[in-house]
C-alpha cells in the first residue's frame, strides 16, 4: 500500500525476497513461440498476408490512392523541378569522382529515382549520386583499371575504349552492390545499419569529403595526376599534385575559385535566410548556365585549353555486360559501398520520417536501393544513395511525396534526351567547384569533435579514429577498421565497467555511490556493491578484483587461513595442548607452534567449507584465538550485490560468480543479489547454478529489502522493552518519511 503525504509517500509492504514475491504473486504462464512456429507463420499463406506483402513491397500502393492532388501536386511539381535541375548538375559533377565521362552521371540520377518511386518508403529523400559513394566507386575503378582486360581488348592509347572500360567497372561494381543490398533486404537484415553510430558516420563522411577535395584538385588545376588506391594513397596524390603544380591551367583555376566563392556565399545566404526565402536560391543552376554561356561565347577551350564536358550522347545506351573478373574480385568493395549507401540514405530518411511522423522500413529500403542500383548498373550508371543537399532542397521547396522524385526524373530525362548538348561547353573545373561547394556541411563536422569530447570521450575517439583510418587507409579499409574499432570500444567499456560501493542517502530507501554524497549511512557489517555492466568472460576477473577491493579482503585467503587454523586446533586438542574455557582458549604448552607441519597440505583441502560440527565448541573467528594463530579478522557479515544493471551472464561468468559466492559463504558472509530480472534467475536455474550452498533464496527485489532482511536476521530490530512482539517485528516494517524504519504495530522507531 502506498500512502501519499504531500510530496512524500509511505510504502507499507512486507520485505520481499524473490522467492517470497513469486509465492505471493503468481506469474502468468505465457507460451513462447519456437523457431519452428516462427518459420511456419512466416510461410503461411492467406489473402490478408498476400495483401500485406504487396503493400510492403510496393509502398506506393498505400499512399498513391490517398494522394491529395489539389493540395500536394503543385508543391511536388515545384519541388521536383528544383531538385531535378540540381540532380542533373550533381550527376555530372559526381561522375568526375567516379573517373567516368560526366554524361554517365545522368544515368545514375535517373534509374534509381524511378525505382525508388515504386519501392521506397521515404517520401522526402532525393535518390541519386552521393559524393562519398562516387568516391568509393572511383577508387574501385582506379584499382581495377588495367587489371581487367574487358572483352580481351587492349585499351592503351585509345581514349574511348579506356572510358568504356571505366564505365564497365563502375557499372559492374554498382550492379554487385545492388545485388548485395537486395539479398540483405530479402533476408531482413536491415538492422546492420545499427552498427554505424552517428560518430562513425560523421567521421567517415568527413574523411570522404577530404578525399573528394583532394580528388577534385586535379580538375580545378587541370593537371595530370596518376591514380592511387592503396593505403596512404591520398598522400601520394598530394605529392603528385605539388610536383606538377607548375603545369596548372590558370583559366581553370580562376574559374573554379570564382565558382567556389560564389557557391559558398550563396549557400550561406540560403542557410541564414531560409525562413524568409520561399525557396533556396538555385545557385548551381544559375552558375552552370552562366558558365556554359561564357565558355561557348568566349571559346575558352580553344583559347585557354580548358577541359570541358564535351560531347553528350542523347538517349539511352543498351544494357552493359558485367565484367566477371570485377564481380569476382570486387565483392569486398561492393559490400562496403552497399552498406555505406544504405546507412547514409536510411539516416537521412529517418530524420524526415520523424519530422513528418510516418514509418519507414529499413529492409524495404534495402530492397528499393538494391533494385535501383541493379537497374542503374545495368544501364551504365554508378552507385546511388541520397545527397543531403538534394534531399534538403526537395523538402524545403515543398515536396510532399515521391511524385516530386518522379518530376525530378523527368527533368533528368529531358536533359538526357533533348537538351544535353547545351551543357557540352561547361568546364570540368566548374563541376569540380560545384562538388566542393556541396561539401561544406561535411567539412563543418570538424566542429563536432570538441562537443563530442565533452559529451562522451568514447564517441569522440571513435570519430577521430574513423576519420584518420578513412583518410590514411582509404574509404574501404577505413570503414572496416572503424567498425571493428567501434565494436572494440563497446568491449572495452564492458570489460572495465563502472563498479561502486553504495550507501544509504537521506535515511530512506535510496542507495547511491557513497563517494558522491557527504551525508550517508552505511549499515555496519554490510557492504553493497554495484556493477554497471553485463558480466561475461572478458570482465569476470575485473569484477572479482573490484569486488575484493570493495570489501577489503580476499575471501579465498581468509578461508585458507581458517582451515589451516582449524587443522592446527584439532591437532593441539588431540595432543592435549589446548583447553577450552568459558573465557577462551588456554595453551598448555608454549611449544605448540611446531606441532603442525603444513608442508604437505593441499590447496584443494584448504578451499573446502569450514567444518566445525565435530568440535565441542563454536569458533569465533573474529574473537581471541590462541597466540600465533594468524587468522585475519573481518568486520563483514553480509554482502549485497546490486545486479540491476547486469543484463546477462554467460557460462564462464556464471561459473566464476558461483565460485565467488561460495568463497564468501564459506567464511560466513551472507550474500544477497538484488535487481535481477526473473528471466535472469530462470536462466541460472536452467544452467544448474544453484546447489546446497548457493540457493535462490539469496535473490531480493531491492537493496532495501535485502538490508531489512539482514537487520531482522541479525536481530537488530528486536525491542528490549517489549520482547513479546519479537516475531511480529521481524516481518512488518515500512519506510518512515521522517527518515527511519518503523514497525507497524508499535509506536517506537528504529532509525538509521
C-alpha positions in Angstrom: 0.0 0.0 0.0 1.3 3.5 -0.9 0.1 6.5 1.1 0.9 9.9 -0.3 1.6 12.7 2.2 2.2 15.9 0.4 5.3 15.5 -1.7 6.3 12.3 0.3 4.9 8.8 0.4 4.7 5.9 2.8 5.2 2.4 1.5 3.7 -0.4 3.5 4.5 -3.9 2.4 6.5 -6.9 3.7 10.1 -7.5 2.9 10.3 -9.5 -0.3 12.9 -11.9 -1.4 12.5 -13.1 -5.0 11.1 -16.4 -3.8 8.6 -14.8 -1.4 7.4 -12.4 -4.1 6.9 -15.3 -6.5 4.9 -17.2 -3.9 2.6 -14.3 -3.2 2.2 -13.1 -6.8 1.9 -15.9 -9.3 3.2 -15.2 -12.8 1.0 -15.7 -15.8 2.1 -18.6 -17.9 3.0 -17.4 -21.4 3.7 -19.6 -24.3 6.8 -18.6 -26.3 7.0 -19.3 -29.9 9.7 -21.7 -31.1 11.8 -21.2 -34.2 9.7 -23.8 -35.9 6.5 -21.9 -35.1 8.0 -18.7 -36.5 9.0 -20.5 -39.7 5.5 -21.8 -40.1 4.0 -18.4 -39.5 6.4 -16.8 -42.0 5.5 -19.3 -44.8 1.8 -19.4 -44.0 -0.4 -18.1 -46.9 -3.6 -16.1 -46.6 -5.3 -13.3 -48.6 -4.5 -10.8 -45.9 -0.9 -11.8 -45.8 -0.6 -11.5 -49.6 -2.2 -8.0 -49.4 0.3 -7.0 -46.7 3.2 -8.3 -48.7 2.1 -6.4 -51.8 1.7 -3.2 -49.7 5.2 -3.7 -48.2 6.9 -4.5 -51.4 5.2 -1.6 -53.3 4.7 1.2 -50.7 3.3 3.4 -53.5 0.1 1.4 -53.4 -0.5 2.5 -49.8 -0.2 6.3 -50.4 -0.9 6.9 -54.0 -4.7 6.3 -53.8 -4.9 8.9 -51.0 -2.8 11.4 -52.8 -4.2 15.0 -52.4 -4.0 16.4 -55.9 -5.2 19.9 -55.1 -3.1 20.3 -52.0 0.1 18.5 -52.9 0.5 18.4 -56.7 1.7 21.9 -57.3 4.2 21.7 -54.4 5.5 18.4 -55.7 5.9 19.9 -59.2 7.8 22.9 -57.9 10.0 20.8 -55.7 10.6 18.2 -58.4 11.7 20.8 -61.0 14.1 22.4 -58.5 15.5 19.1 -57.3 15.7 17.7 -60.9 17.9 20.6 -62.0 20.3 20.1 -59.1 20.3 16.3 -59.8 21.5 17.0 -63.3 24.3 19.2 -62.2 25.4 16.9 -59.3 25.2 13.8 -61.6 27.6 15.5 -64.0 29.9 16.7 -61.2 30.0 13.4 -59.2 30.8 11.5 -62.4 34.2 13.1 -62.2 34.7 11.4 -58.8 34.0 8.0 -60.4 36.5 8.8 -63.2 33.9 8.3 -65.9 32.6 10.7 -68.5 30.2 13.3 -67.0 27.2 12.2 -69.1 27.0 8.8 -67.3 26.2 10.7 -64.1 22.7 11.3 -65.6 22.1 7.6 -65.7 22.9 7.3 -62.0 20.5 10.2 -61.4 17.6 8.7 -63.4 17.1 5.0 -62.9 17.4 4.7 -59.1 14.9 7.6 -58.8 12.3 5.8 -60.9 12.7 2.6 -59.0 12.5 4.3 -55.6 9.2 5.9 -56.6 7.6 2.4 -56.5 9.7 0.6 -53.9 10.9 3.2 -51.4 9.2 4.1 -48.1 10.5 7.6 -47.6 8.5 10.5 -49.1 11.2 13.2 -48.9 14.7 11.9 -49.8 16.1 12.6 -53.3 17.7 9.4 -54.7 20.8 9.7 -56.9 24.6 10.1 -56.7 26.3 10.8 -53.4 29.8 12.2 -53.3 31.1 9.7 -50.8 29.8 6.7 -52.8 31.1 8.2 -56.0 34.5 8.5 -54.4 34.3 4.8 -53.3 33.3 3.6 -56.7 36.0 5.8 -58.3 38.6 4.1 -56.0 37.4 0.7 -57.3 37.6 1.9 -60.9 41.2 3.0 -60.4 42.1 -0.2 -58.7 40.5 -2.5 -61.3 41.6 -0.5 -64.3 44.4 -2.2 -66.1 43.8 -5.4 -64.1 40.8 -6.3 -66.2 41.0 -6.7 -69.9 37.4 -6.2 -71.0 36.5 -8.5 -73.8 40.2 -9.1 -74.5 40.6 -5.6 -76.0 43.8 -3.6 -75.3 42.8 -0.1 -74.1 46.1 1.6 -74.1 46.3 4.7 -76.2 42.6 4.6 -77.1 40.6 7.1 -75.0 37.1 5.9 -76.0 38.0 2.3 -75.1 39.6 3.5 -71.9 36.4 5.3 -70.9 34.4 2.3 -71.9 36.5 0.1 -69.5 36.0 2.6 -66.7 32.2 2.6 -67.3 32.1 -1.2 -67.3 34.0 -1.4 -64.0 31.8 1.2 -62.3 28.6 -0.3 -63.6 29.7 -3.8 -62.6 30.6 -2.8 -59.0 27.3 -0.9 -58.8 25.4 -3.9 -60.0 27.1 -6.1 -57.4 26.4 -3.6 -54.6 22.8 -3.6 -55.7 22.6 -7.4 -55.6 24.1 -7.4 -52.0 21.5 -4.8 -50.9 18.7 -6.8 -52.4 19.8 -10.0 -50.7 20.2 -8.2 -47.4 16.7 -6.8 -47.8 15.2 -10.2 -48.6 16.9 -11.8 -45.6 15.6 -9.0 -43.4 19.0 -7.9 -42.1 18.5 -4.1 -42.4 19.4 -3.9 -38.7 23.1 -4.0 -39.7 22.9 -0.2 -40.0 22.6 -0.1 -36.2 26.3 -0.9 -36.0 27.0 2.5 -37.6 26.9 5.1 -34.8 26.4 8.8 -35.6 30.1 9.4 -34.6 31.3 6.8 -37.0 29.1 8.1 -39.9 30.2 11.7 -39.2 33.9 10.9 -39.1 33.6 8.7 -42.2 31.7 11.3 -44.2 34.2 14.0 -43.2 37.1 11.8 -44.3 35.3 11.1 -47.5 34.9 14.9 -48.0 38.7 15.2 -47.6 39.2 12.5 -50.3 36.7 14.3 -52.6 38.5 17.6 -52.0 41.9 16.1 -53.0 40.4 14.2 -56.0 38.9 17.4 -57.4 42.1 19.4 -57.2 43.4 17.9 -60.5 40.2 19.1 -62.3 40.4 22.6 -60.7 44.1 22.8 -61.7 43.8 20.7 -64.8 46.9 18.7 -64.3 47.6 15.1 -64.9 47.8 13.1 -61.7 48.2 9.3 -61.6 45.6 7.4 -59.6 46.4 5.5 -56.4 44.1 3.2 -54.3 46.4 1.6 -51.8 46.7 2.8 -48.2 48.3 6.3 -47.9 47.1 7.0 -51.5 45.9 10.4 -50.5 49.4 11.5 -49.7 50.7 10.1 -52.9 48.1 12.1 -54.8 49.0 15.3 -53.0 52.7 14.6 -53.8 51.8 14.3 -57.5 49.8 17.5 -57.4 52.5 19.6 -55.8 55.1 18.0 -58.1 53.1 19.1 -61.2 51.8 22.4 -59.8 53.7 24.4 -62.3 51.5 22.9 -65.1 48.4 24.5 -63.7 45.9 25.9 -66.2 45.3 29.4 -64.8 41.9 29.8 -66.5 40.5 26.7 -64.9 42.0 27.6 -61.5 40.5 31.2 -61.6 37.1 29.9 -62.9 36.9 27.2 -60.2 37.9 29.6 -57.4 35.3 32.2 -58.5 32.6 29.5 -58.7 33.6 28.1 -55.3 33.4 31.5 -53.6 30.1 32.4 -55.1 28.6 29.0 -54.3 29.8 29.1 -50.7 28.5 32.7 -50.2 25.1 32.0 -51.7 24.7 28.8 -49.7 25.5 30.7 -46.6 22.8 33.2 -47.5 20.3 30.3 -48.1 21.1 28.9 -44.7 20.9 32.3 -42.9 17.6 33.4 -44.5 16.0 30.0 -45.1 12.9 31.1 -43.1 12.4 34.2 -45.2 13.2 32.8 -48.7 10.3 31.0 -50.4 12.9 28.5 -51.8 16.7 28.2 -51.7 18.5 30.2 -54.4 19.4 27.6 -57.2 22.9 28.9 -57.4 24.3 25.7 -59.0 21.8 26.1 -61.9 22.5 29.8 -62.3 26.3 29.4 -62.4 26.1 26.4 -64.7 24.0 28.4 -67.3 26.4 31.4 -67.0 29.5 29.2 -67.2 28.1 27.4 -70.3 27.3 30.7 -72.0 30.7 32.3 -71.2 32.6 29.2 -72.2 30.7 28.9 -75.5 30.8 32.6 -76.3 34.5 33.1 -75.5 35.7 29.8 -76.8 37.6 29.1 -73.6 38.5 25.6 -74.8 40.2 26.9 -77.9 41.8 30.0 -76.4 42.9 28.7 -73.0 42.8 24.9 -73.5 40.4 24.4 -70.6 38.8 20.9 -70.1 35.1 20.8 -70.9 32.4 18.1 -70.6 32.5 17.6 -74.3 30.1 15.5 -76.4 27.0 14.3 -74.6 25.2 11.5 -76.4 21.4 11.8 -76.3 19.2 8.8 -75.5 19.9 5.6 -73.7 22.6 3.0 -74.4 22.0 -0.7 -74.4 22.5 -2.5 -71.1 26.1 -3.4 -70.3 27.5 -6.8 -69.8 29.2 -7.0 -66.4 32.8 -7.9 -66.0 33.2 -11.4 -64.5 36.6 -10.5 -63.2 35.3 -7.4 -61.4 32.5 -9.5 -60.0 35.0 -12.0 -58.5 37.5 -9.5 -57.1 35.2 -6.6 -56.1 32.9 -8.3 -53.6 34.6 -6.6 -50.6 34.4 -3.1 -52.1 30.8 -3.7 -53.3 29.8 -4.7 -49.7 31.3 -1.5 -48.3 29.5 0.5 -51.0 26.2 -1.2 -50.3 26.4 -0.7 -46.5 27.5 3.0 -46.8 24.8 3.7 -49.4 22.1 2.2 -47.2 23.5 3.8 -43.9 23.5 7.3 -45.4 20.1 7.0 -47.1 18.4 5.5 -44.0 19.9 8.1 -41.7 18.5 10.9 -43.8 15.2 9.2 -44.3 14.9 8.7 -40.6 15.2 12.4 -40.0 12.3 13.2 -42.3 10.2 10.3 -41.1 10.4 11.6 -37.5 9.8 15.2 -38.6 6.6 14.3 -40.6 5.5 11.3 -38.5 5.4 8.4 -40.9 7.1 5.0 -40.8 10.0 3.8 -42.9 11.1 0.2 -43.2 14.8 -0.5 -43.3 14.5 -3.8 -45.0 12.3 -2.4 -47.7 14.8 0.5 -48.2 17.5 -2.1 -48.8 15.3 -3.7 -51.4 14.5 -0.3 -53.1 18.1 0.8 -53.3 19.2 -2.7 -54.3 16.8 -2.9 -57.2 17.7 0.8 -58.1 21.4 0.1 -58.2 20.9 -3.1 -60.2 19.0 -1.1 -62.8 21.4 1.8 -62.6 24.4 -0.5 -63.0 22.8 -2.4 -65.9 22.3 0.8 -67.7 25.9 2.1 -67.2 25.2 4.2 -64.1 27.1 4.2 -60.8 26.1 3.7 -57.2 23.2 5.8 -55.8 22.0 6.7 -52.4 20.8 10.2 -51.4 22.7 13.5 -51.3 22.0 15.6 -48.2 21.7 18.8 -50.2 19.3 17.4 -52.8 17.0 16.0 -50.1 17.1 19.3 -48.3 16.1 21.1 -51.5 13.3 18.6 -52.2 11.9 19.0 -48.7 12.4 22.8 -48.3 10.7 23.6 -51.6 7.5 21.9 -50.6 7.9 18.3 -51.7 5.2 16.1 -50.1 5.7 12.7 -51.7 7.9 10.9 -54.2 5.9 12.4 -57.0 8.5 15.2 -56.6 11.1 12.5 -57.3 9.2 11.5 -60.5 9.2 15.1 -61.7 12.9 15.2 -60.9 13.5 12.1 -63.0 11.5 13.7 -65.9 13.8 16.8 -65.8 16.9 14.5 -65.9 15.2 12.5 -68.8 14.7 15.8 -70.7 18.3 16.7 -70.4 19.4 13.2 -71.4 17.1 13.1 -74.5 17.0 16.6 -75.8 19.0 19.5 -74.3 22.1 17.8 -73.0 24.2 19.4 -75.8 23.7 22.7 -74.1 26.0 21.6 -71.3 28.8 20.5 -73.5 30.8 23.8 -73.2 30.8 23.6 -69.4 34.3 23.4 -67.9 35.1 20.3 -65.7 36.6 22.8 -63.2 33.1 24.3 -62.8 31.7 20.9 -62.0 34.6 20.3 -59.6 33.9 23.6 -57.8 30.2 22.7 -57.6 31.1 19.4 -56.0 33.3 21.1 -53.4 30.6 23.7 -52.7 28.3 20.9 -51.6 31.0 19.5 -49.1 30.7 22.4 -46.7 28.3 20.6 -44.4 30.5 17.6 -44.2 33.7 19.6 -43.6 32.0 21.6 -40.9 31.5 18.4 -38.9 35.0 19.0 -37.5 33.2 21.3 -35.1 31.6 18.2 -33.6 34.9 17.0 -32.1 35.1 19.3 -29.1 31.4 18.8 -28.4 31.8 15.0 -28.5 34.8 15.2 -26.2 32.7 17.0 -23.6 29.7 14.7 -24.0 31.3 11.3 -24.4 35.0 10.7 -24.8 34.4 7.2 -26.4 32.3 8.8 -29.2 35.0 11.4 -29.7 37.7 8.7 -30.0 35.5 6.8 -32.5 35.1 9.9 -34.6 38.8 10.7 -34.6 39.8 7.1 -35.3 37.3 6.8 -38.1 38.4 10.0 -39.7 42.1 9.1 -39.6 41.5 5.5 -40.7 39.4 6.5 -43.7 41.9 9.2 -44.7 45.0 7.2 -44.3 43.8 3.6 -45.2 41.3 4.6 -47.8 37.5 4.5 -47.6 37.0 0.7 -47.9 39.7 -0.4 -45.4 39.0 2.6 -43.2 35.3 1.7 -42.9 36.1 -1.9 -41.9 38.7 -0.7 -39.4 36.4 1.8 -38.0 33.5 -0.6 -37.4 36.0 -3.0 -35.8 37.3 -0.3 -33.5 33.8 0.8 -32.6 32.9 -2.7 -31.5 36.2 -2.9 -29.6 35.2 0.2 -27.7 32.0 -1.5 -26.6 34.0 -4.5 -25.4 36.4 -2.1 -23.7 33.5 -0.3 -21.9 32.1 -3.6 -20.6 35.4 -5.2 -19.9 36.2 -2.4 -17.5 32.8 -1.5 -16.1 32.0 1.2 -13.6 31.8 -0.5 -10.1 30.9 1.3 -7.0 30.1 0.8 -3.3 26.6 2.1 -2.3 25.4 3.6 0.9 22.1 4.9 2.2 21.3 8.5 1.4 18.7 10.6 3.2 17.9 7.9 5.8 15.4 6.3 3.4 15.2 3.5 0.8 17.6 5.3 -1.6 21.1 4.0 -2.1 23.8 5.9 -4.0 27.5 5.8 -4.6 29.0 6.7 -1.2 31.8 8.7 -2.8 29.2 11.2 -4.2 27.4 12.2 -1.1 28.6 13.5 2.3 25.6 12.6 4.4 25.4 8.8 4.0 24.7 5.8 6.2 26.5 2.5 5.6 25.0 -0.3 7.7 27.6 -1.9 10.0 28.9 -5.2 8.7 27.1 -4.7 5.4 28.7 -3.9 2.1 26.6 -3.0 -1.0 28.5 -3.5 -4.3 27.1 -2.4 -7.7 28.4 -3.5 -11.2 27.0 -1.4 -14.0 27.6 -3.7 -17.0 26.9 -7.2 -18.1 29.3 -9.8 -16.6 30.9 -12.1 -19.2 34.1 -14.0 -19.9 36.1 -10.8 -20.6 35.4 -8.9 -17.4 35.0 -11.7 -14.8 38.5 -11.2 -13.4 38.0 -7.4 -13.3 34.7 -7.9 -11.5 36.3 -10.2 -8.9 39.2 -7.8 -8.3 36.9 -4.8 -7.9 34.7 -6.7 -5.5 37.6 -7.8 -3.3 38.9 -4.2 -3.3 35.5 -3.0 -2.1 35.2 -5.5 0.8 38.8 -5.1 1.7 39.9 -8.7 1.7 40.3 -11.8 -0.5 37.8 -14.5 0.8 39.9 -17.3 -0.5 42.9 -16.3 1.6 40.6 -15.9 4.7 39.1 -19.4 4.0 42.6 -21.0 3.7 43.8 -19.3 6.9 40.8 -20.5 8.8 41.1 -24.1 7.5 44.8 -24.1 8.5 44.0 -22.8 11.9 41.2 -25.4 12.3 43.6 -28.2 11.5 46.0 -26.8 14.0 43.3 -26.6 16.7 42.3 -30.2 16.1 45.9 -31.3 16.2 46.6 -29.5 19.5 43.4 -30.8 21.1 44.3 -34.3 20.1 47.8 -33.8 21.7 46.2 -32.2 24.8 48.0 -28.9 24.2 44.8 -26.8 24.0 42.0 -26.5 26.5 38.7 -24.7 26.1 37.3 -22.5 28.9 34.4 -20.1 29.0 36.9 -17.3 28.7 38.5 -18.7 25.6 41.5 -21.0 24.6 44.2 -21.9 27.0 47.5 -23.3 25.6 49.2 -25.8 28.0 52.5 -25.9 26.1 54.2 -22.8 24.7 56.0 -25.0 22.1 52.8 -25.7 20.2 53.9 -23.8 17.2 55.8 -26.7 15.8 53.1 -29.2 16.4 51.6 -28.7 13.0 53.6 -29.1 9.8 51.8 -27.6 6.8 54.4 -28.7 4.2 52.2 -31.5 2.8 48.8 -29.7 2.9 46.8 -29.5 -0.3 45.2 -26.3 -1.6 42.1 -28.2 -2.6 41.5 -29.2 1.0 42.0 -25.6 2.3 39.4 -24.3 -0.2 36.7 -26.6 1.2 33.9 -25.3 3.5 34.9 -25.0 7.2 33.5 -28.0 9.1 33.3 -27.5 12.9 30.4 -29.9 13.7 32.8 -32.3 15.3 34.2 -29.7 17.8 32.6 -29.3 21.2 32.5 -25.5 20.7 31.9 -22.9 18.1 34.9 -20.8 16.9 34.5 -17.1 16.8 36.9 -16.2 14.1 36.7 -12.5 15.0 37.4 -13.3 18.7 40.5 -14.1 20.6 42.3 -17.1 19.2 45.4 -18.8 20.7 48.6 -16.8 20.3 50.4 -17.1 17.0 47.3 -18.1 15.2 47.4 -15.8 12.1 43.8 -15.6 11.0 42.7 -12.1 9.8 39.6 -10.7 11.3 36.9 -9.3 9.1 34.1 -7.0 10.1 31.7 -8.0 7.3 28.8 -10.4 7.8 26.6 -9.5 4.7 27.4 -8.7 1.1 24.7 -7.2 -1.2 25.4 -7.4 -5.0 23.3 -4.9 -7.0 22.8 -6.5 -10.4 20.1 -4.1 -11.6 22.4 -3.1 -14.5 23.7 -6.6 -15.3 21.7 -7.6 -18.3 23.2 -11.1 -18.9 25.7 -13.6 -17.8 27.5 -16.1 -20.0 28.5 -19.6 -18.9 32.1 -18.6 -18.0 30.8 -15.7 -15.8 28.3 -18.0 -14.1 31.0 -20.4 -13.1 33.1 -17.5 -11.8 30.2 -15.9 -10.0 29.3 -19.1 -8.3 32.9 -19.6 -7.2 32.9 -16.0 -5.7 29.6 -16.6 -3.9 30.9 -19.9 -2.4 34.1 -18.2 -1.2 32.1 -15.6 0.8 29.6 -18.1 2.1 32.3 -20.4 3.4 33.7 -17.6 5.5 30.2 -16.9 7.0 29.5 -13.8 4.9 25.9 -13.9 3.7 25.5 -12.8 0.0 22.3 -11.3 -1.4 21.7 -10.4 -5.1 19.2 -7.8 -6.0 17.6 -6.2 -9.0 17.7 -9.2 -11.3 15.0 -9.9 -13.8 13.1 -13.1 -13.4 14.3 -14.4 -16.7 17.8 -13.9 -15.4 17.1 -16.1 -12.4 15.4 -18.7 -14.6 18.5 -18.9 -16.8 20.6 -19.5 -13.7 18.2 -22.4 -12.7 18.4 -23.9 -16.2 22.2 -23.8 -16.1 22.4 -25.6 -12.7 23.7 -22.6 -10.9 22.0 -23.4 -7.5 23.0 -26.1 -5.1 23.0 -26.6 -1.3 25.5 -23.7 -0.8 24.2 -21.2 -3.4 20.5 -21.1 -3.3 17.8 -19.0 -4.9 16.8 -17.5 -1.5 19.7 -15.0 -1.8 17.8 -13.0 -4.5 15.8 -10.0 -3.4 13.7 -7.4 -5.2 15.5 -4.2 -4.0 18.5 -3.2 -1.9 16.3 -2.0 0.9 14.5 -5.4 1.0 17.9 -7.1 1.5 19.0 -4.6 4.1 15.8 -5.0 6.2 16.1 -8.8 5.9 19.7 -8.6 7.1 18.7 -6.4 10.1 15.9 -8.8 11.0 18.1 -11.8 10.6 20.7 -10.2 12.9 18.0 -9.2 15.5 18.8 -5.5 15.1 15.1 -4.6 15.3 14.2 -6.6 18.5 13.0 -4.2 21.1 14.2 -4.8 24.6 11.1 -3.1 26.1 8.6 -5.5 24.5 10.1 -8.9 23.8 6.6 -10.4 23.2 6.4 -8.8 19.8 9.7 -10.1 18.5 8.1 -12.4 15.9 5.9 -9.6 14.5 8.7 -7.1 14.5 10.7 -9.3 12.1 8.1 -9.3 9.4 6.4 -5.9 9.2 8.5 -2.8 8.5 7.6 0.3 6.5 9.6 3.2 5.3 9.1 6.2 7.6 9.1 9.5 5.8 10.9 11.1 8.8 14.0 9.1 7.9 13.7 5.9 9.7 12.2 2.4 9.8 9.0 1.8 11.9 7.2 -1.3 13.0 3.6 -1.4 12.0 2.3 -2.5 15.4 4.5 -0.3 17.6 5.0 3.4 18.0 8.7 3.3 18.8 11.0 3.8 15.8 14.3 2.3 14.8 16.2 4.9 12.8 19.3 4.5 10.7 
